Amino acid sequence: MTTEPSSQYRACESQQAQKQAKRKVLYLHWASSREEDVSDLLDDWQVIRVGSVQEARAAMQDDPLRVVLVRFGELDHERKLAFEQLVEASPPLYWIALLDADSIEQDGFSQLIYDYFFDYYTLPLTDKVPFLSAALGHAYGLGALCDAEHEQRRYREECQMVGASPAIRLVFSQIRKVAGVDATVLITGNSGTGKELIAQAIHQRSHRHKGPFVALNCGALPENLVQAELFGHEKGAFTGAHCRKVGRIEAATGGTLFLDEIGDLPLSLQVNLLRFLQEETIERLGGHETLYIDARVIAATHRALENEIKEGAFREDLYYRLNVLSIEVPDLKEREGDIELLANFFFRKFTEGKHYKVRGFSRRATAAMNRHDWPGNVREMINRVRKAIVMSDNRLITAADLGLDNAGGGEAVPTLEQARNQAERQAIRRSLKKTDHNVSSAARLLGVSRVTLYRLMEKHRLHAAGKN
């Protein structure tokens, strides 16, 4: 006698589970007409019906949604503005419109659909319901893929370290190796290549990742302030020292101290830094107490410190203390295949959670980026992409939006001098890499004298790693 109720209960429970498993779609019915309710037609969906922008906004806060169905009636300026504000204030969603057949001809409707909607259907639906359901499913699936991709990107693109070229993969490999060794690291590379990001990546992968990451740009402060910033000071140490201040070295205890542009550190302070690296102790300015500091030091520079040593601008003993482990960061133009990857990464980063009309890059824009020499490296790309996203009036970012249009947007033809200079740079880089930066061997490979090679390296702002 008890089996039948139990069977009925299980059937009811199964139906309830199926109902709960239905995909959700928000339905904003924004028309005065009373045609057949879409909720009755979409059997496979849990339809959340609202009748105003305010109700739609509240529903979005209550439920995680991926797709919204909008039934438009008349579209005046006030309604158009209210809808645009709703979209721009909402998380990334896929929007599908339902509208009367003659509405698409009204001023503003076609542009609105083009700018904001994934798809649209005209009424009456009659035999279009299966197509509408399929479009909703497609949009919902794309939303699920975007959510999954977002989570994967958060893991893959940690610290914005994005790339697949052999040059950057070598850097990734070096980061993993040096992260596990508690020794000083010297990161070299031109301005804008992302040296601080690499330092952060090393810190996050080290056993010190729970400690602080403290950064100081040695070239951004006046010489008379660098010592106080690095080592701290006691109250009354100098005019204006109204209280004790902890320096950057002391603040990095248990973590990592990143000294950017170490080549700009005044020579008079280099001996103090050297003492800290040797003894792991400091004294605050105006103080007498010796403090033991457990902090890892990572330094970075765009200068050729070997040349600075020869010119007497940098201490050789400090250089060897800093250069225990080293990573050389390639220029963006040397990272074959990474330009498009980085451009798309920064596009997603700057548009995520916001509404812009642009949907990506045109083919000509991508070609222009691949042709560009990127003298400002990744920092230049960030600036160009961000500006293009904000200023572009196009659906796809153009080369002109990026400021990379040449001769009216056509493919730029380099001059003979530009082509010769590019060929020289590539040949020198390859020879230095093949000879492990031995200048004499590289000169023999190129068929020139050492003096000529040094002159060419200076011309193209290339530097060897100190091997002759």
C-alpha positions in Angstrom: 0.0 0.0 0.0 2.9 2.3 0.6 4.6 1.9 -2.8 2.1 3.9 -4.8 2.5 7.2 -2.7 6.2 6.7 -2.8 6.1 6.3 -6.6 4.0 9.4 -6.9 6.4 11.3 -4.6 9.4 10.3 -6.7 7.6 11.4 -9.9 6.7 14.7 -8.4 10.3 15.2 -7.1 11.6 14.4 -10.6 9.2 16.9 -12.2 10.3 19.5 -9.6 14.0 18.8 -10.4 13.3 19.2 -14.1 11.6 22.5 -13.5 14.5 23.7 -11.4 16.9 22.7 -14.1 15.2 24.9 -16.7 17.4 27.7 -18.1 16.3 31.2 -17.0 15.5 34.0 -19.4 14.4 37.4 -18.4 11.5 38.7 -20.4 11.0 42.5 -20.4 7.5 43.1 -21.8 7.7 46.8 -22.8 4.6 47.1 -24.9 0.9 47.8 -24.3 -0.3 45.1 -26.7 -1.7 41.8 -25.2 -0.6 39.2 -27.7 -0.1 35.6 -26.6 2.3 35.4 -23.6 5.7 34.3 -24.7 6.0 32.5 -21.3 3.4 30.0 -22.5 5.3 29.3 -25.7 8.8 28.6 -24.3 8.1 25.3 -22.5 11.8 24.6 -22.0 12.6 27.9 -20.3 11.9 29.4 -16.9 10.7 32.8 -18.0 11.0 35.7 -15.5 8.6 38.3 -16.7 9.0 42.0 -15.8 7.2 45.1 -17.2 9.6 47.9 -16.6 13.3 48.8 -16.6 13.3 49.1 -12.8 11.9 45.6 -12.4 14.4 44.3 -15.0 17.3 45.8 -13.0 16.0 44.3 -9.8 15.6 40.8 -11.4 19.2 41.0 -12.7 20.4 41.6 -9.1 18.4 38.7 -7.8 19.3 36.0 -10.4 22.4 35.2 -12.4 21.2 35.6 -16.0 22.8 35.1 -19.4 20.0 36.1 -21.8 17.2 38.7 -21.9 14.2 38.8 -24.2 12.8 42.3 -24.8 9.3 42.9 -26.3 9.4 46.5 -27.7 6.4 48.6 -28.4 6.8 52.3 -29.4 10.3 53.6 -29.2 10.6 57.2 -28.2 13.8 59.1 -27.1 13.0 58.6 -23.4 12.5 54.8 -23.8 15.6 54.5 -26.0 17.7 56.3 -23.4 16.3 54.2 -20.6 17.1 51.0 -22.4 20.7 52.1 -23.2 21.2 52.9 -19.6 19.9 49.5 -18.6 22.3 47.7 -20.9 25.3 49.8 -19.9 24.6 49.2 -16.2 24.0 45.5 -16.6 26.6 42.7 -16.5 27.5 41.2 -19.9 24.3 39.6 -21.3 22.9 38.5 -24.6 19.8 40.5 -25.7 17.1 39.3 -28.1 14.3 41.6 -29.4 10.7 41.0 -30.2 9.0 43.7 -32.2 6.2 44.4 -34.6 7.0 43.9 -38.2 6.7 47.6 -39.2 8.8 48.7 -36.2 12.1 47.8 -37.8 11.5 50.7 -40.3 11.2 53.3 -37.5 14.0 55.7 -37.0 16.4 54.5 -34.3 15.1 50.9 -34.1 17.5 49.4 -36.7 20.5 51.1 -35.1 19.4 50.0 -31.6 19.1 46.4 -32.8 22.5 46.6 -34.5 24.3 48.1 -31.5 22.9 46.1 -28.7 21.1 42.8 -29.7 22.3 39.3 -30.4 19.2 38.6 -32.6 15.6 39.8 -33.2 12.2 38.4 -34.2 9.1 40.1 -35.6 5.6 39.3 -34.4 3.4 37.4 -34.6 5.7 34.5 -33.8 3.4 31.7 -35.2 5.9 29.1 -36.5 9.0 31.1 -35.4 8.9 29.8 -31.8 11.3 26.9 -32.4 13.8 29.4 -34.0 13.4 31.8 -31.1 14.0 28.9 -28.6 17.1 27.9 -30.6 18.4 31.5 -30.6 17.8 31.7 -26.8 19.7 28.4 -26.4 22.5 29.6 -28.6 22.9 32.8 -26.7 22.6 31.0 -23.3 25.3 28.6 -24.4 27.6 31.4 -25.5 27.1 33.0 -22.1 28.1 29.8 -20.4 31.2 29.5 -22.6 32.1 33.1 -21.8 31.7 32.4 -18.0 34.0 29.3 -18.3 36.5 31.2 -20.5 36.5 34.0 -18.0 37.5 31.7 -15.2 40.2 30.0 -17.3 41.6 33.4 -18.3 41.8 34.5 -14.7 44.1 31.5 -14.2 46.0 31.7 -17.5 46.4 35.5 -17.5 47.7 35.9 -14.0 49.4 39.3 -13.7 48.6 39.9 -17.4 51.4 37.6 -18.5 50.0 36.7 -21.8 51.8 35.2 -24.8 52.7 32.1 -26.7 55.8 33.1 -28.6 59.1 31.2 -28.0 60.6 34.4 -26.6 57.9 34.9 -23.9 57.6 31.2 -23.2 61.3 31.3 -22.3 60.5 34.1 -19.8 57.7 32.0 -18.3 60.1 29.1 -17.9 62.6 31.4 -16.2 60.0 32.8 -13.9 59.1 29.3 -12.7 62.7 28.4 -12.1 63.8 31.6 -10.2 60.5 31.8 -8.1 61.6 28.8 -6.1 65.1 30.1 -5.3 65.3 32.8 -2.6 68.0 34.9 -4.3 68.2 38.3 -5.9 66.9 38.7 -9.5 67.9 41.3 -12.1 65.3 41.8 -14.8 66.5 43.7 -17.9 64.6 44.9 -20.9 63.4 48.1 -22.6 60.8 50.4 -21.1 57.3 49.2 -21.4 58.1 45.5 -21.7 56.4 44.5 -18.4 59.3 44.1 -16.0 57.2 44.9 -12.9 54.6 42.3 -14.0 57.4 39.7 -14.1 58.6 40.7 -10.7 55.0 40.3 -9.4 54.7 36.9 -11.1 58.0 35.7 -9.4 56.7 37.0 -6.0 53.3 35.3 -6.4 54.9 31.9 -7.3 57.5 32.1 -4.4 57.1 30.9 -0.8 56.9 34.6 0.1 53.6 35.1 -1.8 51.7 35.7 1.4 54.1 38.5 2.3 54.0 42.1 0.9 55.2 43.1 -2.5 56.8 46.5 -2.1 57.8 48.5 -5.2 60.0 51.6 -5.5 61.0 53.4 -8.8 64.5 54.5 -8.1 64.4 57.1 -10.9 61.1 58.7 -9.8 62.3 60.3 -6.6 64.8 63.2 -6.0 68.1 62.0 -4.8 67.6 63.5 -1.3 64.4 61.5 -0.8 65.5 58.1 -2.0 67.5 57.2 1.1 64.6 58.1 3.4 62.2 56.1 1.2 64.4 53.1 1.1 65.7 52.9 4.7 63.1 55.0 6.6 63.9 57.7 9.2 63.5 58.5 12.8 61.6 61.5 14.2 63.7 64.6 13.9 66.2 63.1 11.5 65.9 66.1 9.2 63.7 69.1 8.8 60.1 68.0 8.2 60.7 64.5 9.8 57.9 64.9 12.4 57.5 61.2 13.1 59.2 57.9 12.5 58.7 56.5 9.0 59.2 52.8 8.0 61.2 52.6 4.8 60.4 50.4 1.8 63.0 47.8 2.7 61.6 47.4 6.2 58.0 47.3 4.8 59.0 44.4 2.6 59.9 42.2 5.6 58.7 38.6 4.8 58.0 39.5 1.2 59.6 41.0 -1.9 61.2 44.4 -2.5 61.1 45.4 -6.1 63.6 48.1 -7.1 62.6 49.4 -10.6 65.1 51.4 -12.7 67.9 50.4 -10.4 70.3 52.0 -12.8 69.0 55.4 -11.7 69.9 54.8 -8.1 72.4 57.5 -7.1 75.9 56.3 -6.7 76.1 57.6 -3.1 73.3 55.3 -2.1 74.5 52.2 -3.9 76.9 51.4 -1.1 74.1 51.4 1.4 72.0 49.1 -0.7 75.0 46.8 -1.1 75.5 46.6 2.6 71.8 45.6 3.1 72.2 42.8 0.4 75.4 41.6 2.1 74.4 41.9 5.8 70.5 41.8 5.5 70.5 44.7 8.0 69.6 48.4 7.8 69.6 51.5 10.0 66.9 54.1 9.7 68.1 57.6 8.8 68.9 59.4 12.0 68.7 56.2 14.1 71.3 53.9 15.7 69.3 50.7 16.0 70.4 47.9 13.6 67.4 46.1 12.1 67.5 42.6 10.5 65.3 42.5 7.4 64.2 39.3 5.8 63.2 40.4 2.3 63.9 39.2 -1.2 65.2 41.8 -3.7 64.2 41.9 -7.3 65.7 44.7 -9.4 64.9 45.9 -12.9 66.5 48.3 -15.4 66.3 49.3 -19.0 70.0 50.4 -18.9 73.0 48.4 -19.9 74.6 48.2 -16.4 77.8 46.8 -17.9 78.3 50.1 -19.7 77.3 52.1 -16.6 80.0 50.2 -14.7 82.6 51.1 -17.3 81.5 54.8 -17.1 81.7 54.7 -13.3 78.0 55.3 -12.8 77.2 52.0 -11.2 79.1 49.9 -8.7 80.5 46.6 -10.0 80.1 44.8 -6.7 76.5 45.9 -6.4 75.8 44.6 -10.0 77.1 41.2 -9.1 75.0 41.2 -5.9 71.9 42.0 -7.9 72.6 39.8 -10.9 72.6 36.4 -9.1 69.6 35.3 -11.3 68.6 37.2 -14.4 65.7 37.4 -16.8 65.9 39.4 -20.1 62.5 40.6 -21.3 62.1 40.7 -25.1 60.6 43.7 -26.9 57.1 43.2 -28.1 58.2 43.2 -31.8 60.4 40.2 -31.0 57.4 38.2 -29.7 56.2 36.7 -32.9 52.4 35.9 -32.8 51.8 37.6 -29.4 50.7 41.0 -30.7 47.1 39.8 -31.6 46.9 37.8 -28.4 47.8 40.8 -26.2 45.5 43.2 -28.1 42.5 40.9 -27.6 43.5 40.4 -23.9 43.6 44.1 -23.3 40.4 44.6 -25.3 38.6 42.1 -23.0 40.1 43.6 -19.9 39.0 47.2 -20.7 35.5 46.2 -22.0 34.6 43.5 -19.5 31.5 44.4 -17.4 31.0 47.6 -19.5 29.1 48.4 -22.7 30.9 49.7 -25.7 29.8 49.6 -29.3 33.1 48.1 -30.4 33.1 44.3 -30.7 36.8 43.7 -31.5 39.4 44.5 -34.1 39.0 44.7 -37.9 41.4 42.6 -40.0 43.1 45.8 -41.2 43.6 46.9 -37.6 45.2 43.5 -36.8 47.4 43.7 -39.8 48.5 47.3 -38.9 49.3 46.1 -35.3 51.4 43.3 -36.7 53.3 45.7 -38.9 53.9 48.3 -36.2 57.3 48.4 -34.6 55.9 49.1 -31.1 58.8 51.3 -29.7 56.8 51.7 -26.5 56.3 47.9 -26.2 53.3 46.6 -24.2 52.7 49.9 -22.5 52.2 51.5 -25.9 49.7 48.8 -26.8 47.7 49.3 -23.6 47.4 53.1 -24.4 46.4 52.6 -28.0 43.8 49.9 -27.3 42.3 51.8 -24.4 42.0 55.0 -26.4 40.5 53.2 -29.4 37.8 51.5 -27.3 36.7 54.8 -25.9 37.0 57.0 -29.0 36.0 54.6 -31.8 32.6 55.2 -33.5 32.9 51.9 -35.4 31.7 48.4 -34.6 35.2 47.1 -35.1 38.3 49.0 -34.1 40.1 50.3 -37.2 43.8 51.0 -37.8 42.9 54.7 -37.7 41.3 54.3 -34.3 44.6 52.8 -33.1 46.5 55.7 -34.7 48.3 53.2 -37.0 46.8 54.2 -40.3 49.5 54.8 -42.9 48.7 56.4 -46.3 45.0 56.3 -45.8 44.9 52.9 -44.1 46.7 51.0 -46.9 49.6 48.7 -46.2 52.7 50.7 -45.3 55.7 50.1 -47.5 59.0 50.7 -45.5 61.7 52.8 -46.9 65.0 51.1 -47.9 66.6 52.6 -44.8 63.9 51.2 -42.5 64.1 47.8 -44.1 67.9 47.8 -43.8 67.8 48.9 -40.2 65.2 46.2 -39.4 67.4 43.5 -41.1 70.5 44.7 -39.2 68.7 44.5 -35.8 67.3 41.0 -36.5 70.7 39.7 -37.7 72.5 41.2 -34.6 69.9 39.8 -32.2 70.1 36.3 -33.8 73.9 36.2 -33.8 74.1 37.3 -30.2 71.6 34.8 -29.1 73.3 32.0 -31.0 76.7 32.8 -29.4 75.3 33.3 -25.9 76.0 37.0 -26.2 79.7 36.6 -26.9 80.4 39.7 -29.0 83.6 38.4 -30.6 81.9 35.2 -31.8 78.9 37.1 -33.0 81.1 39.5 -35.0 82.7 36.5 -36.7 79.3 35.1 -37.6 78.3 38.4 -39.1 81.6 38.9 -40.9 82.4 42.2 -39.2 84.9 43.4 -36.7 84.2 43.7 -33.0 84.4 47.5 -33.3 81.9 47.5 -36.1 79.5 45.3 -34.2 79.7 47.5 -31.1 79.0 50.5 -33.2 75.9 48.8 -34.8 74.7 47.6 -31.4 74.9 51.2 -30.1 73.1 52.4 -33.2 70.2 50.0 -32.6 70.3 50.3 -28.8 71.2 46.6 -28.4 73.4 45.4 -25.6 75.4 42.2 -24.9 75.4 40.4 -21.6 78.9 41.2 -20.8 80.7 38.4 -22.6 83.6 39.4 -24.9 
